[in-house]
Amino acid sequence: MFRFMLSMSRPGYLKCFLAMASWAALAASAQPVTLVDENQRVTVLTRPAERVVTIPLPVAAMLMTVDGSSRRLVGMNSVSKSAIKEGILKKIFPASLEIRSDVAGDGFMPNVETLLEARPDLVLQWGDRGQDVIEPMTRLGIPVATLKYGSIEGVHAWLRLMGKALGRDGNADRIIRWSNAVLADMRRRTNPIPETEKPRVVYFLRFLSGMQVAGRSTNQDFDIHVAGGKNPAEGLSDFKLVNMEQILSWDPEVILLNNFEAGLTPRDIYSNPLFSSVSAVKHRRVYKMPLGGYRWDAPSHESPLNWEWLAMILHPQRFDLPLRDRITEAYSMIYNYTPSADDLDRVLRIDINEQSAHYERLKQ
């Protein structure tokens, strides 16, 4: 073969070389991929996945981010789809609006019929919610890799798994390096803050349908501590329903509102007479969480931006970050997309939060 190539003209040599390089790249991409998930389950793919279904909520956005495209995502949770429609991802990956979102029902239970229609090479599913949400797929021979809900360490594990499954390890590693750098910087700046100067922060996972707050071992509790706050609900585990008496006894200085209840805004708190004596209301420190490539209140690849936003909210005198510039730089890096000024306004919920304290700093 080498002698044959030497006897060729330069254009012919180049064509042959490029053809061989293309074949080598194709052969490399067709190599088997062994995935070891967070439950130490082993899944072997014959090659990097070309058709992936995601059932956990943040993972659809994360998969497209790691891949740099929506091409290989063939199914997602309907709640993931609603975040795409409401947030900025529909501009970054417009074809994502056409991806089916009927692959799972309540409680993350897979819809086997629609999964078979989607013909996935791989399904990403929660691995800490029992076998009932996994077994219907494995019984049919559908490859499944499982994830565990947690803080940023879990997010990094998800990214590594997706990077390997897609053959996009470099993209995943780049996001993880950025995340670790922001986390280290945040801890360096917030750890020395005296406990007496850390505000009491309550996050409502639900408010309109009953007051449900984030306790210990939740991502929101983690974020509050990273940003220099205290969570008075940390005596509760996971997410718990509470009554008004409990809220008044905590007297939160900052209230964070979820992105999952449509129409929920700080006005719902400010206008509620039961909250009139709460410090967060008296000082206008109630905020709707931002929504970018995914909802910032959930663990995701955009969590580093949430830590910086939250630090500015909790410590306006200590943190005066160029957050709009930080978001622009991050989106250029992780999405290859430069957001407009209006995009940034929508991500930061300027129209919803503009009546809350210190939010004028985040305007254009």
Buried (B, 14 or more C-beta within 10 A) or exposed (E): EEEEEEEEEEEEBEEBEEEEEEEEEEEEEEEEBEBEBBEEBEBEBEBBBBBBBBBBBBBBBBBBBBBBBBBBBBBBBEBBBBBBEBBBBBBBBEEBEEBBBBBBEEEBEBBBEBBEBBEBBBBBBBBEBEEEBBEBBBEEEBBBBBBBBBBBEBBBBBBBBBBBBBBBBEBBBBBBEBBEEBBEBBBEBBEEBEEEEBBBBBBBBBBBEEBBBBBBBBBBBBBBBBBBBBBBBBEBEEBBEBEEEBBEEBBBBBBBBBBBBEEBBBEBBBEEEEBEEBBBBEEBBBBBBBBBBBBBBBBBBBBBBBBBBBBBBBBBEEBEEEBBEBBBEBBEEBBEBEBEEEBBBBBBBBEBBBEBBBBEEBEE
